[in-house]
Amino acid sequence: MISEKMEGALNNQISLEGYASFLYLAMASWCDNEGLEGCAEFMHRQSEEEREHMLKIFHYISDVDGFALTPQIKQPPHKFDSVQKMFKTVYAHEQKVTKSINDLLDIANKENDYSTLNFLQWYVEEQREEEALMRTILDRIKLIGDGPQSLYYIDKEVRSINKAAQAAEAAEAGNQG
Ligand code: OFO
């Protein structure tokens, strides 16, 4: 059993994860349109991941006898000025999600809600990884440059980062199975 306050805060987190999933889906579409196939693959995978993050909370709320709500998702932006600006937007959103996870931990701590504290540990680690991944991409873009001549190399780089992330996920799933 969780408190009403915690139930509301977790439902709010469902909205944030759902928005992230739709935002990254919109980015995948933009990337595809710009011919950035590696970036599109990356954003599709991120979008799927965010959907999983959302559902994980959804199931948790039901498990602890709360009421999980399907979120109302506002329309994300469809167009981005550059690939660098797009990844900056991703990084800013991930920072916002991290702050929100920290706020949830704060509530769980104050309420001695050990079950939710334990559940949220996975998100703490996930956010650390996602922020680090976005910083890596932004660093690479800075090194390569963001001009029209650089887009091919940025896309190639993001594709190989995506492949590495996919392999890491597969290895993790293998360890769990
Ligand atoms: Fe759900 O990890 Fe990003 O937002």
Residues whose N, C-alpha, C, O or C-beta is under 5 A from the ligand:
A	BS01	OFO	E17 A20 E50 H53 E94 V97 E130
